Every structure is written in structure tokens, then in C-alpha cells.
Amino acid sequence: MKLVNVTNSYKQLVNKQLENTDAYFVKVYSAGNTTVVYTEAAQHAEILVVNKKRAVRKTEINEILTYFLKRIPKENYDRNQISIIELKDVIEISIPMISNLSVRQK
């Protein structure tokens, strides 16, 4: 699966995300009929995977997750804390950052 950066085609979405959420970084990618929105904030990263034509396959979810985890330093997240919510057309992957986890555990 090849993800193509199409952020420039989604300027309004990116601006709304930056204005209305705690995100400081937003990128939009496309892989055919699948759109991936990646957002980063101080305490978490979120990956939204949307395909309105068909269900997203587990292999695609794993590939997308692997692709973005390579961009986050390993010491900044705990793989066991990653949550994946699967709905009909949408997959949401939430990656809590370690600094956020250590504060909650104390």
C-alpha cells in the first residue's frame, strides 16, 4: 500500500483540525479509495482511516499503523496502549504519548 500525501487538497479540513482541536500537525494521505488523516498533539496521535467503497482490511490497518509508528520515536509511545476502533467505513487509531501515560499513572 502506497500512501500519497494529498494534504494540499484538504486545506479546509486541515485548518479546521488545527483551529478546533489540540492538534499541532495534520496530514492527509490517499491510497486509492482509502483516505488517511494523521494528526499529532502533545499528548496523543490519531490516525483516521476512511473508505466508503469497502471495508478496510486488517492488513491495511496494520500497514498504516506501521507506517506512522516509524515516524514517532519508540520511546514516545507504548504499543500496548494503542487503541483501534473499527466501524463500518471508518477506523480510528489512537496512540497515547508516554508523557501523558506517566502523568495518569502517578
C-alpha positions as CSV (number, residue, x, y, z in Angstrom):
1,M,0.0,0.0,0.0
2,K,1.4,3.3,-1.0
3,L,0.3,6.4,0.8
4,V,0.3,9.6,-1.2
5,N,0.4,13.0,0.7
6,V,-2.7,14.9,-0.5
7,T,-2.8,17.4,2.3
8,N,-2.9,20.4,-0.1
9,S,-6.2,19.1,-1.5
10,Y,-7.7,19.2,2.0
11,K,-6.8,22.7,3.2
12,Q,-10.2,23.4,4.8
13,L,-10.1,20.1,6.8
14,V,-6.6,20.7,8.0
15,N,-7.3,24.3,9.1
16,K,-10.5,23.2,11.0
17,Q,-8.5,20.5,12.7
18,L,-5.8,22.9,13.7
19,E,-8.3,25.5,14.9
20,N,-10.7,23.3,16.8
21,T,-8.6,20.5,18.3
22,D,-5.4,20.2,20.3
23,A,-3.5,19.0,17.2
24,Y,-0.5,20.9,16.0
25,F,0.2,18.7,13.0
26,V,-2.2,17.4,10.4
27,K,-1.5,15.5,7.2
28,V,-3.9,13.8,4.8
29,Y,-2.9,10.8,2.7
30,S,-4.6,8.7,0.0
31,A,-4.2,5.1,-1.0
32,G,-6.7,4.6,-3.8
33,N,-10.2,4.8,-2.3
34,T,-8.8,4.9,1.2
35,T,-8.2,8.3,2.9
36,V,-6.0,8.6,5.9
37,V,-5.9,11.6,8.3
38,Y,-2.9,11.7,10.6
39,T,-3.0,14.2,13.5
40,E,-0.4,14.8,16.2
41,A,-1.0,16.6,19.5
42,A,1.2,16.9,22.6
43,Q,-0.4,14.0,24.4
44,H,-1.5,11.8,21.5
45,A,-1.5,11.0,17.8
46,E,-4.6,10.0,15.9
47,I,-5.0,8.1,12.7
48,L,-8.4,8.1,10.9
49,V,-8.8,5.7,8.0
50,V,-11.9,6.1,5.8
51,N,-13.0,4.0,2.9
52,K,-16.6,4.5,1.8
53,K,-16.5,1.9,-1.0
54,R,-15.5,-1.2,1.1
55,A,-14.4,-2.3,4.5
56,V,-10.8,-1.6,5.4
57,R,-8.8,-4.8,5.7
58,K,-6.8,-5.7,8.8
59,T,-3.7,-5.9,6.7
60,E,-4.3,-2.3,5.6
61,I,-4.8,-1.2,9.2
62,N,-1.5,-2.9,10.2
63,E,0.4,-1.3,7.3
64,I,-0.9,2.1,8.0
65,L,-0.2,1.8,11.7
66,T,3.4,0.6,11.0
67,Y,3.9,3.5,8.5
68,F,3.1,6.1,11.1
69,L,4.7,4.4,14.1
70,K,8.0,4.7,12.2
71,R,7.7,8.5,12.4
72,I,7.2,8.5,16.2
73,P,10.2,7.8,18.4
74,K,9.7,4.4,20.1
75,E,10.3,5.9,23.5
76,N,7.3,8.3,23.0
77,Y,4.6,5.6,22.9
78,D,3.7,2.2,24.4
79,R,2.4,-0.2,21.7
80,N,0.2,-1.9,24.3
81,Q,-1.7,1.4,24.9
82,I,-2.7,1.9,21.3
83,S,-6.4,1.6,20.7
84,I,-8.2,0.8,17.5
85,I,-11.9,1.4,17.0
86,E,-13.4,-0.2,13.9
87,L,-16.7,1.0,12.4
88,K,-18.3,0.3,9.0
89,D,-16.5,2.9,6.9
90,V,-14.1,4.3,9.5
91,I,-11.1,3.1,11.6
92,E,-9.7,5.3,14.4
93,I,-6.3,4.5,15.8
94,S,-5.3,6.4,19.0
95,I,-1.7,6.5,20.1
96,P,-1.2,8.0,23.6
97,M,2.2,9.5,24.1
98,I,4.3,8.3,27.1
99,S,4.4,11.6,28.9
100,N,0.6,11.5,29.1
101,L,0.6,7.9,30.4
102,S,3.2,8.5,33.1
103,V,1.2,11.5,34.5
104,R,-2.0,9.5,34.7
105,Q,-0.3,6.6,36.5
106,K,1.2,8.7,39.3
